[in-house]
Amino acid sequence: MTDKSLYRRLKANDVISLLWPLLESASFICRTEDGKLRPLREGIMPNTPWIHTNENDLKFHCRLWHNISFDVVSRNLPEQYRFVPRGCQGCWKVVLKMQTVEQLLAVLELQKAMNATSKCGIEERDTVKGLYGAYFFNRSKAEGLRRYDDVKARIRKNKILSPLLDEVDQDNRTTRLILKRGCTEMEHLVGPSDKWTITETQTMLESLIERHVVLDPSEGGQPSHIVDHIKCRWIEWAAGNEDETYLKYTDQPLSPDLSALKKTKHNIPDYVTYHEPDLKTNL
């Protein structure tokens, strides 16, 4: 007797086809002992634009959720099946959008003083407005709102960063310090973050991925020589993008060739924000 449900049942567990881009690029292999997919190489990314502070405290599995479940799987699904990973839906970010590399270096010191799970760096992504960004990660909207108030209070006391609070929208909400949910590119692909859902199909796919992908935990943070390299990139980025505050950190102007780093402006759609307006009396 033939089994007409065989293909459907096999396809429901076909993690190889689902994650084929990882194998085809030779960035992952199936390990010998159990066939689970693991990276061919592990290590610290030396050319990241980000410096992290306490990156493991909240146990966000960004490499699995974002780099695999979202970038490899969700992006390649038909539009009606695309999803934001479950873990990413529980990520609430206080975001500070700086104007200068001087402010970027100042916010790095603020993040280290707070000892919070956070990162800051240059915004190379086409999906994000502006040149610089700082991110403070939280596990819930309520926690994010508390963090927002804390960060705002600290910025008010910082003469380099405090001017960033002067920009407000028509509802008197800060535009350079915001609270948002998940990653911007997820909102662009799937839709507004206040409309995200978790579907049965998504749960099935994510569970399949989690069963068959093995990632070594990131431990130890970024060593000093990589941090120094990233800061050099920040200063070069500033020079290439006409941010003259970089001259405070070099004894001579940097090469005109750095103009190749100039970020092109795009019409980037807005995203949903969740922070509260200031009372007029507090301004």
TAWOUR-V865894 format. One record per pair of residues at least 12 apart in sequence whose ideal C-beta (glycine too) atoms are under 6 Angstrom apart, sorted by the first residue. I is the first residue (numbers start at 0). GAP is how many residues later the second one is. D is the distance in Angstrom with one decimal. If there is no record, write none. Layout:
<<I:GAP:D> <I:GAP:D>>
//
This chain:
<<14:193:5.3> <14:197:4.5> <20:51:5.3> <26:13:6.0> <35:176:5.4> <35:178:4.8> <36:175:5.8> <36:176:4.9> <37:176:4.5> <41:174:5.0> <45:180:5.3> <48:72:4.1> <48:73:4.6> <48:75:5.5> <49:69:4.5> <49:71:4.0> <50:57:6.0> <50:176:5.8> <50:179:5.5> <51:67:4.7> <52:58:4.6> <52:59:5.6> <52:65:4.9> <53:63:4.8> <56:60:4.5> <57:59:4.8> <57:79:5.7> <62:152:5.5> <63:151:5.9> <64:20:4.1> <64:22:4.4> <64:23:5.2> <68:16:4.4> <68:137:5.7> <68:140:5.6> <69:15:5.6> <81:108:5.4> <82:119:4.0> <83:98:5.8> <83:102:4.7> <83:106:5.2> <83:112:5.1> <85:112:5.6> <87:94:4.7> <88:107:5.5> <90:91:5.6> <91:46:4.4> <91:49:5.5> <91:52:3.4> <91:89:5.6> <92:42:5.1> <92:44:5.9> <92:87:5.5> <93:42:4.1> <93:53:4.9> <93:54:4.8> <93:57:5.3> <93:85:5.5> <94:40:5.7> <94:83:5.2> <94:85:5.9> <95:38:4.2> <95:81:5.2> <96:33:4.7> <96:36:5.9> <96:79:4.7> <97:34:4.0> <99:143:5.3> <99:145:4.1> <100:133:5.5> <100:137:3.8> <100:142:5.6> <100:144:5.5> <100:145:5.3> <101:143:3.9> <102:57:5.8> <102:58:5.8> <103:28:4.6> <105:54:4.3> <105:55:5.5> <106:13:5.3> <106:27:4.4> <107:12:5.4> <109:44:5.9> <115:20:5.6> <116:20:4.6> <117:18:4.7> <118:16:5.3> <119:14:3.9> <121:112:5.7> <121:115:4.5> <125:140:5.9> <126:57:5.4> <126:58:4.6> <126:61:5.9> <127:56:5.5> <128:139:5.3> <130:110:5.5> <135:15:5.9> <143:35:4.9> <147:31:4.9> <147:127:5.1> <151:25:5.9> <163:12:4.4> <170:106:5.2> <171:105:4.3> <171:106:5.4> <172:104:4.7> <177:95:4.6> <177:97:5.6> <178:95:4.5> <178:96:4.1> <179:91:6.0> <179:93:5.5> <180:12:4.0> <183:87:5.7> <186:84:4.6> <191:80:5.0> <192:79:4.8> <193:78:5.1> <234:14:5.5> <235:22:5.3> <236:24:5.4> <238:15:4.2> <238:19:4.7> <239:18:3.9> <239:19:5.4> <239:21:3.2> <239:22:5.3> <240:21:5.5> <240:22:5.9>>
//
